[in-house]
Amino acid sequence: MPITKTVLLVEDNEDNSEMLEILFAQDGFEVTICTSGEDCLRRRESSEFSAIVLDYHLPEKDGLEICREIRAVDEKAPIVFFTADARETIRREALDAGADAFLLKPDDLPDIVAIVAELINSKNRD
C-alpha cells in the first residue's frame, strides 16, 4: 500500500508558505497551509496528515506549544520545525517538545522535502 503524502504546513508568511507548497507538490505531496497555531490544531482534529511542518514564531500559539499539544495526543506523527530562529535554546526546546527534526530557513530549504519524506517512511516502518 503506498504511503500517503500529506503535509500540514504551519507558516504565517505567505511567501514562505507558497514556496514550500511548490517544493512539496513537486514531490507529490498534498499541502494544507495554516497560518496560526489554533488553525493547525483545528485542522488536525478534522483530517489526518502524514507530517507537520511548523514555524516557531506564529500568532496565537508558538510552534513549541503546538508541538507539545500534538505530542500529547499523537506520539507518531512526524513533526519538523522549519524556522529562521537559529538560537540553540529554541532548537533544544523544539526537540524536547517532541519534534523529529529542526531545520533552519533558508539554509535547509533544499533538504526539507527529503527529510520530511524520510521521516514519514521511517515512522510508517515502526
Rosetta blueprint (number, residue, H / E / L):
1 M L
2 P L
3 I L
4 T L
5 K L
6 T E
7 V E
8 L E
9 L E
10 V E
11 E L
12 D L
13 N L
14 E H
15 D H
16 N H
17 S H
18 E H
19 M H
20 L H
21 E H
22 I H
23 L H
24 F H
25 A H
26 Q H
27 D L
28 G L
29 F L
30 E E
31 V E
32 T E
33 I E
34 C E
35 T L
36 S L
37 G H
38 E H
39 D H
40 C H
41 L H
42 R H
43 R H
44 R H
45 E H
46 S H
47 S L
48 E L
49 F L
50 S L
51 A E
52 I E
53 V E
54 L E
55 D L
56 Y L
57 H L
58 L L
59 P L
60 E L
61 K L
62 D L
63 G H
64 L H
65 E H
66 I H
67 C H
68 R H
69 E H
70 I H
71 R H
72 A H
73 V H
74 D L
75 E L
76 K L
77 A L
78 P L
79 I E
80 V E
81 F E
82 F E
83 T E
84 A L
85 D L
86 A L
87 R L
88 E H
89 T H
90 I H
91 R H
92 R H
93 E H
94 A H
95 L H
96 D H
97 A H
98 G L
99 A L
100 D L
101 A E
102 F E
103 L E
104 L E
105 K L
106 P L
107 D L
108 D L
109 L H
110 P H
111 D H
112 I H
113 V H
114 A H
115 I H
116 V H
117 A H
118 E H
119 L H
120 I H
121 N H
122 S H
123 K H
124 N H
125 R H
126 D L
